[in-house]
């Protein structure tokens, strides 16, 4: 399994990470969603460098041009609801991709421990396709692992790219240990702390609430 931390390099990506973290900026929910979307676009560009390409001939009004185009069949998947703005960024670039959606949530016990439950899956067949699974936060890592188990109901992909904006080191270590070799994990930033409630510190708070308002 490969691991790529985009936040290690200096780029415009860092500006968007800073803005989704900054408490004085993130309260603008429209800007928060747009920043997540823009980071999805940047990640799409980076992931596109690892796809498979072959030469194509494009006819112009004045002749023809040779260009390498991707041959991958792509399925964009995300975990509802927090992943939707990031997913839109990927869809802006991979505009011909199929789409999958997974409903997952934490079920908390009386002792404050929790399990990840899934209650919804809408996804095409993913056999021999390239799956890009996006979710803004990778805390304990359990949601991603459960989501990929659920996706197995739709087939066996050729390769899986997991794209998250902010991860905990604990979550990264857990995912790297649990997932197979045909997976690449992309993150925008890694934080060292995961608190007793399994929230990333400093993190950014609840991405779903910041994007769409607080849950009842």
MOCORHU-V975418 format. One record per run of one state. SS is the DSSP state (a for helix, b for strand, c for the rest). FROM is the first residue (numbers start at 1). TO is the last residue. If there is no record, write none. Layout:
ss:SS from:FROM to:TO
ss:SS from:FROM to:TO
//
This chain:
ss:c from:1 to:1
ss:b from:2 to:5
ss:a from:6 to:8
ss:c from:9 to:12
ss:a from:13 to:21
ss:c from:22 to:22
ss:a from:23 to:26
ss:c from:27 to:28
ss:a from:29 to:48
ss:c from:49 to:52
ss:b from:53 to:60
ss:c from:61 to:62
ss:b from:63 to:70
ss:c from:71 to:73
ss:b from:74 to:80
ss:c from:81 to:83
ss:a from:84 to:93
ss:c from:94 to:97
ss:b from:98 to:108
ss:c from:109 to:113
ss:b from:114 to:122
ss:c from:123 to:129
ss:b from:130 to:134
ss:c from:135 to:136
ss:b from:137 to:138
ss:c from:139 to:141
ss:a from:142 to:154
ss:c from:155 to:158
ss:b from:159 to:168
ss:a from:169 to:178
ss:c from:179 to:182
ss:b from:183 to:191
ss:c from:192 to:192
ss:b from:193 to:194
ss:c from:195 to:199
ss:b from:200 to:201
ss:c from:202 to:206
ss:a from:207 to:212
ss:c from:213 to:216
//
